[in-house]
Amino acid sequence: MKKHLSLFLTLFCFCYLNSSQAQNFNQFDTDNGYIRLGPKSGNSFAQIETNKSIFYFNRAIQINSGRIGSYGNQNFSLRTGHNTRMTIKGSNGFVGIGTTNPEEKLELYNGWMVIGGQHKKFIIGTSYWNSNAHKLTFAPKNDGEWDWSKRMSFYDDGSLTLNGDLRVFANASVHGNFTVFNILRVNETIFAKEIRVQLPPFPDYVFSSDYELTSLQDLEIFINKNGHLPKLPSAEEVEENGMGVGELQILQMEKIEELTLYVIQLKKEIEELKVK
């Protein structure tokens, strides 16, 4: 009986001492640091700790759950070449590429983004390396290179520049300046409070002393032969090729001023007849 009691006390003391010194992690020590494995006290998940600044894995990491993230509200970052490339803020989930402090759900900082597929790609971004950073530029990729001659730029003052055709298949309203350096085609009606055309020279040259005014007799001969006024295109030509508004306004003004000279000339002739 004493023998069994002595054995029992020995086992009890051994188990008590081991349980009092038991740890909830395993630690692997080396001359360069340690790695600690196991759940931390009070936590419901396992942890891997080290006294080094980073973990290095020489093999790919496969996560069966498909989830990876940061602890608590800490930011989650992806790095290459010792540089942070993408950050997901732990506080709100905002994603930043090129920045560690994104201001919206997705922020691309100081760079370009490519959108497209096998047949066509487009580049979008800001010219952050020079003073043109106040604009957002779009350009297509043609013949293997970005075609900046077809670019479209949106500026921070609300203006828009387009190096190419602008096609609108519905109603369009412009509340500000709209500048076209090539051709603007409209297949329907344009409603405007004012249209201003700048196309010098304006035909005040008609009133110059050295202007050769066609005589009424020669003007009549020309009209009978051609069916329209001199310098003006025929109805068939306008129907086929159209006519510039500025060009038309200048020619119309020229004819109005010529008509004014004819009226003055006729008035003088009438006055002379009255005297006679």
JOPEJO-V889347 format. One record per residue. N is the residue number from 1. D_CENTER is the distance of its C-alpha to the mean C-alpha in whole Angstrom. Layout:
n,d_center
N,D_CENTER
N,D_CENTER
//
This chain:
n,d_center
1,92
2,91
3,90
4,87
5,86
6,86
7,83
8,81
9,81
10,80
11,77
12,76
13,76
14,74
15,71
16,71
17,70
18,68
19,66
20,66
21,64
22,62
23,58
24,55
25,53
26,54
27,54
28,53
29,54
30,54
31,55
32,51
33,50
34,50
35,49
36,49
37,49
38,50
39,49
40,49
41,52
42,50
43,47
44,47
45,45
46,46
47,45
48,44
49,45
50,45
51,46
52,44
53,40
54,38
55,40
56,39
57,40
58,41
59,40
60,37
61,37
62,38
63,37
64,39
65,38
66,34
67,33
68,33
69,32
70,33
71,36
72,36
73,33
74,32
75,28
76,28
77,27
78,26
79,27
80,28
81,29
82,30
83,27
84,25
85,22
86,21
87,23
88,24
89,25
90,28
91,28
92,26
93,24
94,21
95,19
96,18
97,17
98,18
99,19
100,22
101,22
102,19
103,18
104,17
105,17
106,15
107,13
108,12
109,13
110,13
111,12
112,10
113,10
114,12
115,12
116,15
117,19
118,22
119,21
120,17
121,14
122,11
123,9
124,6
125,6
126,8
127,11
128,13
129,16
130,17
131,17
132,13
133,12
134,11
135,8
136,4
137,5
138,5
139,9
140,12
141,15
142,18
143,22
144,21
145,18
146,15
147,15
148,13
149,15
150,13
151,10
152,7
153,6
154,6
155,9
156,11
157,14
158,12
159,12
160,10
161,11
162,11
163,14
164,15
165,17
166,15
167,17
168,18
169,21
170,22
171,22
172,20
173,20
174,19
175,20
176,19
177,19
178,18
179,18
180,19
181,20
182,22
183,23
184,22
185,24
186,25
187,27
188,28
189,29
190,28
191,29
192,28
193,31
194,30
195,29
196,30
197,30
198,31
199,33
200,36
201,39
202,40
203,43
204,46
205,47
206,49
207,51
208,52
209,56
210,55
211,53
212,55
213,55
214,56
215,60
216,60
217,62
218,60
219,57
220,59
221,60
222,56
223,55
224,58
225,57
226,53
227,53
228,50
229,50
230,49
231,46
232,44
233,43
234,45
235,44
236,44
237,41
238,39
239,39
240,38
241,36
242,35
243,35
244,33
245,33
246,33
247,36
248,38
249,38
250,39
251,42
252,43
253,43
254,45
255,48
256,48
257,49
258,52
259,53
260,54
261,56
262,58
263,58
264,60
265,62
266,63
267,64
268,66
269,68
270,69
271,70
272,72
273,73
274,74
275,76
276,78
//
